Amino acid sequence: MAEKKFWRCNVCNDIHYGMAGPAICPTCSAQNAYVEIEKKEAKFVMGFK
Ligand SMILES: [Zn+2]
């Protein structure tokens, strides 16, 4: 069973939590822009939103 991970859009810093990053960012419509990040990095990024 796969583990859920945090993903961040390279373009708009949108955070997604799930099995994989969205193929198309729902916020900025960038394609394949999501990169896997550490949980603490996700908290850091979200804290600055
Ligand atoms: Zn985006």
PDB file of the backbone (N, CA, C, O) and the ligand in Angstrom, with CONECT records:
HET     ZN  A 101       1
ATOM      1  N   MET A   1       0.852  -1.205   0.000  1.00  0.00           N
ATOM      2  CA  MET A   1       0.000   0.000   0.000  1.00  0.00           C
ATOM      3  C   MET A   1       0.883   1.249   0.000  1.00  0.00           C
ATOM      4  O   MET A   1       1.794   1.390   0.816  1.00  0.00           O
ATOM      5  N   ALA A   2       0.593   2.123  -0.914  1.00  0.00           N
ATOM      6  CA  ALA A   2       1.406   3.322  -1.066  1.00  0.00           C
ATOM      7  C   ALA A   2       1.103   4.333   0.039  1.00  0.00           C
ATOM      8  O   ALA A   2      -0.009   4.405   0.562  1.00  0.00           O
ATOM      9  N   GLU A   3       2.108   5.087   0.362  1.00  0.00           N
ATOM     10  CA  GLU A   3       1.993   6.091   1.400  1.00  0.00           C
ATOM     11  C   GLU A   3       1.673   7.443   0.781  1.00  0.00           C
ATOM     12  O   GLU A   3       2.200   7.796  -0.274  1.00  0.00           O
ATOM     13  N   LYS A   4       0.803   8.194   1.448  1.00  0.00           N
ATOM     14  CA  LYS A   4       0.505   9.536   0.942  1.00  0.00           C
ATOM     15  C   LYS A   4       1.665  10.476   1.241  1.00  0.00           C
ATOM     16  O   LYS A   4       2.306  10.392   2.289  1.00  0.00           O
ATOM     17  N   LYS A   5       1.911  11.359   0.308  1.00  0.00           N
ATOM     18  CA  LYS A   5       3.037  12.282   0.446  1.00  0.00           C
ATOM     19  C   LYS A   5       2.597  13.697   0.122  1.00  0.00           C
ATOM     20  O   LYS A   5       1.516  13.937  -0.416  1.00  0.00           O
ATOM     21  N   PHE A   6       3.478  14.623   0.471  1.00  0.00           N
ATOM     22  CA  PHE A   6       3.224  16.021   0.141  1.00  0.00           C
ATOM     23  C   PHE A   6       3.892  16.355  -1.179  1.00  0.00           C
ATOM     24  O   PHE A   6       5.006  15.914  -1.461  1.00  0.00           O
ATOM     25  N   TRP A   7       3.190  17.142  -1.985  1.00  0.00           N
ATOM     26  CA  TRP A   7       3.693  17.578  -3.273  1.00  0.00           C
ATOM     27  C   TRP A   7       3.539  19.087  -3.369  1.00  0.00           C
ATOM     28  O   TRP A   7       2.581  19.662  -2.854  1.00  0.00           O
ATOM     29  N   ARG A   8       4.490  19.712  -4.030  1.00  0.00           N
ATOM     30  CA  ARG A   8       4.437  21.176  -4.152  1.00  0.00           C
ATOM     31  C   ARG A   8       4.562  21.565  -5.621  1.00  0.00           C
ATOM     32  O   ARG A   8       5.393  21.029  -6.354  1.00  0.00           O
ATOM     33  N   CYS A   9       3.722  22.504  -6.031  1.00  0.00           N
ATOM     34  CA  CYS A   9       3.798  23.015  -7.400  1.00  0.00           C
ATOM     35  C   CYS A   9       5.009  23.941  -7.511  1.00  0.00           C
ATOM     36  O   CYS A   9       5.180  24.862  -6.712  1.00  0.00           O
ATOM     37  N   ASN A  10       5.831  23.681  -8.500  1.00  0.00           N
ATOM     38  CA  ASN A  10       7.035  24.482  -8.720  1.00  0.00           C
ATOM     39  C   ASN A  10       6.728  25.909  -9.130  1.00  0.00           C
ATOM     40  O   ASN A  10       7.551  26.808  -8.958  1.00  0.00           O
ATOM     41  N   VAL A  11       5.538  26.110  -9.674  1.00  0.00           N
ATOM     42  CA  VAL A  11       5.188  27.419 -10.234  1.00  0.00           C
ATOM     43  C   VAL A  11       4.542  28.326  -9.184  1.00  0.00           C
ATOM     44  O   VAL A  11       4.953  29.474  -9.017  1.00  0.00           O
ATOM     45  N   CYS A  12       3.526  27.808  -8.473  1.00  0.00           N
ATOM     46  CA  CYS A  12       2.765  28.669  -7.564  1.00  0.00           C
ATOM     47  C   CYS A  12       2.863  28.234  -6.105  1.00  0.00           C
ATOM     48  O   CYS A  12       2.227  28.839  -5.242  1.00  0.00           O
ATOM     49  N   ASN A  13       3.662  27.177  -5.808  1.00  0.00           N
ATOM     50  CA  ASN A  13       3.855  26.695  -4.442  1.00  0.00           C
ATOM     51  C   ASN A  13       2.584  26.124  -3.816  1.00  0.00           C
ATOM     52  O   ASN A  13       2.467  26.069  -2.592  1.00  0.00           O
ATOM     53  N   ASP A  14       1.658  25.711  -4.627  1.00  0.00           N
ATOM     54  CA  ASP A  14       0.461  25.060  -4.122  1.00  0.00           C
ATOM     55  C   ASP A  14       0.856  23.714  -3.515  1.00  0.00           C
ATOM     56  O   ASP A  14       1.691  23.003  -4.073  1.00  0.00           O
ATOM     57  N   ILE A  15       0.260  23.363  -2.376  1.00  0.00           N
ATOM     58  CA  ILE A  15       0.578  22.091  -1.721  1.00  0.00           C
ATOM     59  C   ILE A  15      -0.544  21.085  -1.957  1.00  0.00           C
ATOM     60  O   ILE A  15      -1.724  21.391  -1.788  1.00  0.00           O
ATOM     61  N   HIS A  16      -0.144  19.880  -2.352  1.00  0.00           N
ATOM     62  CA  HIS A  16      -1.102  18.803  -2.546  1.00  0.00           C
ATOM     63  C   HIS A  16      -0.660  17.619  -1.693  1.00  0.00           C
ATOM     64  O   HIS A  16       0.529  17.308  -1.614  1.00  0.00           O
ATOM     65  N   TYR A  17      -1.643  16.953  -1.046  1.00  0.00           N
ATOM     66  CA  TYR A  17      -1.344  15.792  -0.229  1.00  0.00           C
ATOM     67  C   TYR A  17      -2.047  14.579  -0.824  1.00  0.00           C
ATOM     68  O   TYR A  17      -3.274  14.552  -0.912  1.00  0.00           O
ATOM     69  N   GLY A  18      -1.276  13.582  -1.230  1.00  0.00           N
ATOM     70  CA  GLY A  18      -1.885  12.398  -1.813  1.00  0.00           C
ATOM     71  C   GLY A  18      -0.844  11.443  -2.350  1.00  0.00           C
ATOM     72  O   GLY A  18       0.347  11.574  -2.067  1.00  0.00           O
ATOM     73  N   MET A  19      -1.308  10.474  -3.132  1.00  0.00           N
ATOM     74  CA  MET A  19      -0.413   9.453  -3.685  1.00  0.00           C
ATOM     75  C   MET A  19       0.554  10.031  -4.706  1.00  0.00           C
ATOM     76  O   MET A  19       1.704   9.603  -4.805  1.00  0.00           O
ATOM     77  N   ALA A  20       0.068  11.016  -5.468  1.00  0.00           N
ATOM     78  CA  ALA A  20       0.894  11.614  -6.509  1.00  0.00           C
ATOM     79  C   ALA A  20       0.457  13.053  -6.730  1.00  0.00           C
ATOM     80  O   ALA A  20      -0.673  13.426  -6.415  1.00  0.00           O
ATOM     81  N   GLY A  21       1.358  13.849  -7.270  1.00  0.00           N
ATOM     82  CA  GLY A  21       1.002  15.219  -7.575  1.00  0.00           C
ATOM     83  C   GLY A  21       0.055  15.261  -8.760  1.00  0.00           C
ATOM     84  O   GLY A  21       0.137  14.415  -9.651  1.00  0.00           O
ATOM     85  N   PRO A  22      -0.844  16.238  -8.779  1.00  0.00           N
ATOM     86  CA  PRO A  22      -1.759  16.368  -9.923  1.00  0.00           C
ATOM     87  C   PRO A  22      -0.991  16.592 -11.222  1.00  0.00           C
ATOM     88  O   PRO A  22       0.034  17.274 -11.227  1.00  0.00           O
ATOM     89  N   ALA A  23      -1.477  16.027 -12.316  1.00  0.00           N
ATOM     90  CA  ALA A  23      -0.829  16.223 -13.615  1.00  0.00           C
ATOM     91  C   ALA A  23      -0.914  17.682 -14.030  1.00  0.00           C
ATOM     92  O   ALA A  23       0.001  18.229 -14.646  1.00  0.00           O
ATOM     93  N   ILE A  24      -2.048  18.304 -13.674  1.00  0.00           N
ATOM     94  CA  ILE A  24      -2.220  19.728 -13.970  1.00  0.00           C
ATOM     95  C   ILE A  24      -2.579  20.442 -12.673  1.00  0.00           C
ATOM     96  O   ILE A  24      -3.509  20.048 -11.969  1.00  0.00           O
ATOM     97  N   CYS A  25      -1.831  21.492 -12.368  1.00  0.00           N
ATOM     98  CA  CYS A  25      -2.070  22.229 -11.129  1.00  0.00           C
ATOM     99  C   CYS A  25      -3.432  22.912 -11.170  1.00  0.00           C
ATOM    100  O   CYS A  25      -3.725  23.631 -12.126  1.00  0.00           O
ATOM    101  N   PRO A  26      -4.285  22.702 -10.140  1.00  0.00           N
ATOM    102  CA  PRO A  26      -5.613  23.320 -10.124  1.00  0.00           C
ATOM    103  C   PRO A  26      -5.553  24.831  -9.903  1.00  0.00           C
ATOM    104  O   PRO A  26      -6.515  25.544 -10.189  1.00  0.00           O
ATOM    105  N   THR A  27      -4.433  25.308  -9.398  1.00  0.00           N
ATOM    106  CA  THR A  27      -4.316  26.729  -9.103  1.00  0.00           C
ATOM    107  C   THR A  27      -3.756  27.522 -10.278  1.00  0.00           C
ATOM    108  O   THR A  27      -4.303  28.566 -10.634  1.00  0.00           O
ATOM    109  N   CYS A  28      -2.678  27.044 -10.883  1.00  0.00           N
ATOM    110  CA  CYS A  28      -2.029  27.819 -11.945  1.00  0.00           C
ATOM    111  C   CYS A  28      -2.021  27.094 -13.293  1.00  0.00           C
ATOM    112  O   CYS A  28      -1.496  27.626 -14.271  1.00  0.00           O
ATOM    113  N   SER A  29      -2.598  25.883 -13.359  1.00  0.00           N
ATOM    114  CA  SER A  29      -2.735  25.122 -14.606  1.00  0.00           C
ATOM    115  C   SER A  29      -1.408  24.658 -15.216  1.00  0.00           C
ATOM    116  O   SER A  29      -1.374  24.246 -16.375  1.00  0.00           O
ATOM    117  N   ALA A  30      -0.318  24.720 -14.446  1.00  0.00           N
ATOM    118  CA  ALA A  30       0.953  24.217 -14.959  1.00  0.00           C
ATOM    119  C   ALA A  30       0.892  22.696 -15.062  1.00  0.00           C
ATOM    120  O   ALA A  30       0.282  22.038 -14.219  1.00  0.00           O
ATOM    121  N   GLN A  31       1.520  22.142 -16.086  1.00  0.00           N
ATOM    122  CA  GLN A  31       1.496  20.695 -16.272  1.00  0.00           C
ATOM    123  C   GLN A  31       2.739  20.051 -15.683  1.00  0.00           C
ATOM    124  O   GLN A  31       3.855  20.527 -15.887  1.00  0.00           O
ATOM    125  N   ASN A  32       2.532  18.955 -14.945  1.00  0.00           N
ATOM    126  CA  ASN A  32       3.629  18.192 -14.333  1.00  0.00           C
ATOM    127  C   ASN A  32       4.595  19.064 -13.542  1.00  0.00           C
ATOM    128  O   ASN A  32       5.810  18.879 -13.603  1.00  0.00           O
ATOM    129  N   ALA A  33       4.043  20.006 -12.806  1.00  0.00           N
ATOM    130  CA  ALA A  33       4.880  20.948 -12.058  1.00  0.00           C
ATOM    131  C   ALA A  33       5.095  20.504 -10.618  1.00  0.00           C
ATOM    132  O   ALA A  33       5.883  21.113  -9.895  1.00  0.00           O
ATOM    133  N   TYR A  34       4.404  19.450 -10.192  1.00  0.00           N
ATOM    134  CA  TYR A  34       4.488  19.043  -8.791  1.00  0.00           C
ATOM    135  C   TYR A  34       5.741  18.218  -8.495  1.00  0.00           C
ATOM    136  O   TYR A  34       6.082  17.293  -9.232  1.00  0.00           O
ATOM    137  N   VAL A  35       6.415  18.570  -7.407  1.00  0.00           N
ATOM    138  CA  VAL A  35       7.563  17.802  -6.947  1.00  0.00           C
ATOM    139  C   VAL A  35       7.286  17.328  -5.522  1.00  0.00           C
ATOM    140  O   VAL A  35       6.631  18.020  -4.743  1.00  0.00           O
ATOM    141  N   GLU A  36       7.792  16.143  -5.193  1.00  0.00           N
ATOM    142  CA  GLU A  36       7.612  15.596  -3.857  1.00  0.00           C
ATOM    143  C   GLU A  36       8.458  16.386  -2.858  1.00  0.00           C
ATOM    144  O   GLU A  36       9.615  16.709  -3.130  1.00  0.00           O
ATOM    145  N   ILE A  37       7.870  16.694  -1.701  1.00  0.00           N
ATOM    146  CA  ILE A  37       8.614  17.432  -0.678  1.00  0.00           C
ATOM    147  C   ILE A  37       8.467  16.746   0.667  1.00  0.00           C
ATOM    148  O   ILE A  37       7.595  15.897   0.852  1.00  0.00           O
ATOM    149  N   GLU A  38       9.329  17.121   1.606  1.00  0.00           N
ATOM    150  CA  GLU A  38       9.271  16.585   2.952  1.00  0.00           C
ATOM    151  C   GLU A  38       8.103  17.208   3.707  1.00  0.00           C
ATOM    152  O   GLU A  38       7.676  18.320   3.400  1.00  0.00           O
ATOM    153  N   LYS A  39       7.592  16.479   4.698  1.00  0.00           N
ATOM    154  CA  LYS A  39       6.476  16.969   5.497  1.00  0.00           C
ATOM    155  C   LYS A  39       6.816  18.302   6.164  1.00  0.00           C
ATOM    156  O   LYS A  39       5.979  19.203   6.212  1.00  0.00           O
ATOM    157  N   LYS A  40       8.031  18.428   6.673  1.00  0.00           N
ATOM    158  CA  LYS A  40       8.392  19.677   7.354  1.00  0.00           C
ATOM    159  C   LYS A  40       8.513  20.835   6.365  1.00  0.00           C
ATOM    160  O   LYS A  40       8.261  21.989   6.710  1.00  0.00           O
ATOM    161  N   GLU A  41       8.905  20.509   5.124  1.00  0.00           N
ATOM    162  CA  GLU A  41       8.960  21.571   4.110  1.00  0.00           C
ATOM    163  C   GLU A  41       7.548  22.028   3.759  1.00  0.00           C
ATOM    164  O   GLU A  41       7.313  23.216   3.538  1.00  0.00           O
ATOM    165  N   ALA A  42       6.609  21.083   3.707  1.00  0.00           N
ATOM    166  CA  ALA A  42       5.210  21.424   3.420  1.00  0.00           C
ATOM    167  C   ALA A  42       4.672  22.363   4.489  1.00  0.00           C
ATOM    168  O   ALA A  42       3.996  23.344   4.180  1.00  0.00           O
ATOM    169  N   LYS A  43       4.973  22.062   5.737  1.00  0.00           N
ATOM    170  CA  LYS A  43       4.523  22.923   6.845  1.00  0.00           C
ATOM    171  C   LYS A  43       5.149  24.306   6.718  1.00  0.00           C
ATOM    172  O   LYS A  43       4.486  25.316   6.953  1.00  0.00           O
ATOM    173  N   PHE A  44       6.424  24.349   6.347  1.00  0.00           N
ATOM    174  CA  PHE A  44       7.138  25.605   6.195  1.00  0.00           C
ATOM    175  C   PHE A  44       6.490  26.451   5.094  1.00  0.00           C
ATOM    176  O   PHE A  44       6.240  27.642   5.284  1.00  0.00           O
ATOM    177  N   VAL A  45       6.223  25.833   3.957  1.00  0.00           N
ATOM    178  CA  VAL A  45       5.628  26.555   2.836  1.00  0.00           C
ATOM    179  C   VAL A  45       4.226  27.039   3.178  1.00  0.00           C
ATOM    180  O   VAL A  45       3.864  28.174   2.870  1.00  0.00           O
ATOM    181  N   MET A  46       3.440  26.180   3.814  1.00  0.00           N
ATOM    182  CA  MET A  46       2.067  26.551   4.149  1.00  0.00           C
ATOM    183  C   MET A  46       2.029  27.653   5.200  1.00  0.00           C
ATOM    184  O   MET A  46       1.113  28.475   5.222  1.00  0.00           O
ATOM    185  N   GLY A  47       3.038  27.659   6.070  1.00  0.00           N
ATOM    186  CA  GLY A  47       3.100  28.677   7.097  1.00  0.00           C
ATOM    187  C   GLY A  47       3.309  30.080   6.541  1.00  0.00           C
ATOM    188  O   GLY A  47       3.018  31.074   7.205  1.00  0.00           O
ATOM    189  N   PHE A  48       3.820  30.147   5.307  1.00  0.00           N
ATOM    190  CA  PHE A  48       4.089  31.438   4.693  1.00  0.00           C
ATOM    191  C   PHE A  48       2.997  31.857   3.719  1.00  0.00           C
ATOM    192  O   PHE A  48       3.114  32.881   3.047  1.00  0.00           O
ATOM    193  N   LYS A  49       1.938  31.062   3.645  1.00  0.00           N
ATOM    194  CA  LYS A  49       0.864  31.417   2.709  1.00  0.00           C
ATOM    195  C   LYS A  49      -0.046  32.437   3.322  1.00  0.00           C
ATOM    196  O   LYS A  49      -1.012  32.863   2.689  1.00  0.00           O
TER     197      LYS A  49
HETATM  198 ZN    ZN A 101       0.618  25.704  -9.509  1.00  0.00          ZN2+
END
